[in-house]
Amino acid sequence: MVLFRRLLGEVLRTHRMRRGLTLREVSAEARVSLGYISEIERGQKEASSELLASLCAALDLPLSDVLRDVSDAVALEEAALELAATPIQVARPAGDVVASAA
């Protein structure tokens, strides 16, 4: 099962780290507790739209970019799950196969 909150957390963490920001810096800028942001990044808590807007502002990142990245990650996970659920078919050679031991 694809969990939106886990993928959202991964996207937020990736953007934070790319900008070289610590949880403490984002926490101060967004006015959200460090522990709560950490739980969001680990996919343990859901972020409200207001909280997500604050985090995006603190990261100087458009909300649309975050949602696009999460959407792409969801699509990749869904494709991987679909691929894993598809049975593998092995091509067999035409005709009889004779094996001999010499």
SULPE-V687086 format. One record per backbone hydrogen bond with DSSP energy under -1.0 kcal/mol. CO is the residue of the C=O (numbers start at 1). NH is the residue of the N-H. Records with the same first field share a line. If there is no record, write none. Layout:
CO=NH  NH
This chain:
3=7
4=8
5=9
6=10
7=11
8=12
9=13
10=14
11=15
12=16
13=17
14=18
15=19
16=21
17=20
22=26
23=27
24=28
25=29
26=30
27=31  32
33=37
34=38
35=39
36=40
37=41
38=42
39=44  45
40=43
48=52
49=53
50=54
51=55
52=56
53=57
54=58
55=59
56=61
57=60
62=66
63=67
64=68
65=69
66=70
67=71
68=72
69=73
70=74
71=75
72=76
73=77
74=78
75=79
76=80
77=81
78=82
79=83
80=84
81=85
